[in-house]
């Protein structure tokens, strides 16, 4: 008997287009012999979702950013008694807030770059911040994803404009030391028993200062190597960091943690609780390198969501 799956994509965040792309990819790839798929865009379809709740076996959330990846839609689905893949309300909220994420990393002893945070009403002394954190600096909104609102600051007089750009996305901004090194990302799959997926090494196009929105979602711009070309010892260390981050943030189902490797040191940047599912997305690439096809990955996420729901 087919399972009825609610496919949630779109939404109202600045990452709406990425979400819609993920939704199209997943809709094409779900096994029509196993699933009846009903698509819902939270921008307009929440009343229909509520009305259909009793007929839905599980939901696949492909929403990114606020009102989708931050625990809000997860809470609604729990009220409706609908299983869903990925982190619950707590894990989603923690991972969406980069300041809370940093604090949890620190409590778990997970290495992360030094940082400061500021609200829109705070007075910021650029020279003092540079003295504390050094240059370059990474400035980004506390809530958000896909590198939207992010800037690399290389001189004190650039800090004000960078913060203004980040404040367009959120009322709190994170400023952290920039770590020059090899960018890698590590996927984790599972609820209680965690499986580390092969690491991916990310090499942005030389015309892009960092792995920004265009570099993330335009095919061919960024070189992605999987498995990453690093030693077995560093691979194990990075995969351990990804699993620790997953646990520190109360994640379930799956997550993807971004890191920077500098010599023999690893710095954890952030953890994504709903990794992208577009043709260029990293998590499906990593799963494929582990021998998990895209269709099987979707099956597994649905299974893990139903399993986690049964334990709530």
C-alpha positions, -999 to +999 in steps of 0.1 A: +000+000+000+013+034-010+023+059+017+009+095+013+038+119+015+034+157+020+061+175+001+067+209+017+087+234-004+087+271-013+078+291+018+085+327+025+122+330+034+149+344+012+158+308+002+124+302-014+138+295-049+164+270-036+135+252-018+114+251-049+144+236-069+148+210-041+111+202-043+112+196-080+142+173-078+126+153-050+092+151-067+108+136-098+129+111-077+103+097-053+093+062-062+057+065-075+052+028-068+057+035-031+043+070-026+014+092-034+029+127-032+010+158-023+029+191-027+023+220-003+038+255-004+035+270+031+032+305+015-004+296+005-012+260+014-011+256+052-049+254+055-050+226+030-022+208+048-041+210+081-072+197+064-054+168+048-034+159+080-053+127+089-046+113+054-008+120+054+017+093+065+048+114+065+062+148+054+093+157+036+103+193+046+124+210+019+122+244+033+153+265+040+157+295+064+132+310+087+096+296+089+108+262+076+142+252+090+138+269+123+114+246+141+082+265+132+069+241+106+082+211+126+060+223+155+030+225+133+036+190+120+039+177+155+006+193+164-009+176+134+007+142+144+025+140+110+060+123+110+087+143+092+124+139+084+152+156+101+156+176+133+127+183+157+116+217+170+146+221+194+173+209+170+159+230+142+157+261+163+192+257+177+209+250+143+191+279+126+205+304+151+242+307+145+249+323+179+231+295+197+250+270+175+283+285+185+275+283+222+265+247+219+297+239+200+317+255+228+299+235+255+308+203+236+344+213+230+339+214+193+366+238+177+350+268+161+365+303+150+364+331+176+334+354+173+314+383+185+277+392+180+259+425+178+223+436+177+211+464+154+209+488+183+245+481+196+274+505+192+303+488+174+339+500+175+354+486+143+390+490+155+383+473+188+366+444+171+394+440+146+419+441+175+400+412+192+393+390+162+419+401+136+415+404+099+399+392+077+365+389+093+333+370+083+301+389+088+268+372+085+232+373+099+226+350+129+196+335+112+196+324+076+214+303+051+229+299+016+254+326+025+228+353+020+239+385+036+274+373+042+306+394+036+343+389+041+358+421+056+395+428+049+398+463+063+382+480+094+364+506+072+345+478+055+329+465+087+300+490+088+287+482+053+291+445+059+270+446+091+244+468+074+241+441+047+237+413+073+212+434+093+189+434+061+184+397+069+183+396+107+183+419+137+214+401+151+248+397+133+276+373+139+312+385+133+339+358+134+375+354+126+381+343+090+401+310+088+420+305+056+421+268+046+404+239+028+366+240+030+350+206+037+316+194+046+305+162+064+271+145+062+256+125+090+227+100+085+207+084+113+187+090+145+204+072+174+230+052+154+249+077+133+265+070+099+292+093+087+291+099+050+322+106+029+335+141+032+333+166+004+361+191-004+348+224-018+369+245-041+351+277-051+357+293-085+386+318-083+362+346-092+342+339-060+357+351-028+339+323-009+312+296-013+284+322-018+249+318-031+258+318-068+287+293-062+264+270-042+236+268-067+251+273-102+263+240-118+299+240-127+311+271-108+324+252-078+346+221-078+334+195-053+356+165-046+342+135-029+357+119-010+378+149+001+415+146-007+427+146+029+445+120+051+426+092+068+434+106+102+420+141+093+390+124+076+382+105+108+387+137+129+364+157+107+337+130+106+339+129+144+333+167+145+303+163+123+288+136+145+295+157+176+278+188+161+248+166+151+245+154+187+253+188+203+224+204+184+199+176+191+196+167+154+178+137+141+177+120+107+204+138+089+226+169+090+255+184+071+283+203+090+306+228+073+342+230+084+375+246+075+407+226+076+439+246+083+470+224+084+461+198+110+434+219+127+396+216+120+372+245+127+335+239+126+314+267+110+278+256+111+254+227+108+226+224+083+195+204+094+178+205+060+206+202+035+197+212-001+183+185-025+190+203-058+211+186-086+242+204-073+236+198-036+262+184-014+244+159+008+230+138-021+265+138-036+280+124-004+253+098+000+259+087-036+296+083-028+286+060+000+266+038-024+232+054-015+211+064-046+190+095-044+158+075-044+171+053-016+182+083+004+147+097+003+133+064+014+157+063+043+148+099+054+112+090+054+119+058+074+140+078+099+113+104+103+086+078+110+110+061+135+117+094+153+080+102+154+072+068+171+096+077+199+082+112+206 
